[in-house]
Amino acid sequence: MILVTGATSVIGQKLCQLLAENKKEFRAMCRKESQLEQFHQQGIDAVLGDFEKPESFRAAVKGCTSLFLVSPPNEKQLESEIKAIEVAKQEKIAYIVRVSASDANLRSSVPWAKTHAHIDHHLRASGIAWTILKPTAFMQNFLTLNKPISKGFLPQVGGKGLVGYIDAQDIGRVAYHVITEEHHKRATYYLNGPEALSMKEVASQISVAIGKKVRYVNLPSFAFRVLLRASGASRWLANGLIEQYAEVVAKNHDHDLGEEVYRLTNHQPRSFLEFAKENKEQFSK
């Protein structure tokens, strides 16, 4: 039995879809009653659970042998995931597949990159068999900028840096193979899309997809911070995003391209243009 955390995320939804289609035994973990009901309507075993409430997570993982571990970046992620790994160990979980990040580093100035590195180290030392997935930035992240994009501009602080953006659905596809096959234990996989794109190229591809000119505007950090805060981002998240794009991306430190997605799934990762066309309506709002 596999417990899928983050089951309502794009990654988790794709993983659950593939597990269900291939009749694998699994359980989806979610945080809201409405989500629970949606899974039940699809005939999927689901349970409420919360990383910040270890006993609810313990109940969710009980009886499972494998764990798919993913959680959104937040200030409690380090504490929450380490507690989850400890509970998993106590409940005799034999195998954990974890979603980390390609820029994870113990000395990183990007808060979630540093957090991911600490969790990765903890998982590898836990005594539980593991596989770690390290994707680059998600294509879905651009959907949070749909309002300025719909007005014809893409604001960022990424300079001319290149990123091999990946569709989160492709991460879910990799996760399916890794968690259901026997030969991936103690492996770390760096995952990316099929091409490395600059922000200017991203704007150009969104323009093609929505049929309207979108111009990349490389903002100064303070201006991008104001925009992020105005859109509802916390101070922690806004500062982290600026650090990631102004320091890692703009200074050309992002991870280079590899072929792991195709090698692991025999499926070409989706291009950004395909993603943008599929989300044309959201980018146009």
Secondary structure, 3 states (H helix, E strand, C coil): CEEECCCCCHHHHHHHHHHHHCCCCEEEEECCHHHHHHHHHCCCCEEECECCEHHHHHHHHCCCCEEEECCCCCCCHHHHHHHHHHHHHHCCCCEEEEECCCCCCCCCCCHHHHHHHHHHHHHHCCCCEEEEEEECCEHHHHHHHHHHHHCCEEEECCCCCCECCECHHHHHHHHHHHHHCCCCCCEEEEECCCCCECHHHHHHHHHHHHCCCCEEEECCHHHHHHHHHHCCCCHHHHHHHHHHHHHHHCCCCCCCCCCHHHHHHCCCCCCHHHHHHHCHHHHHC
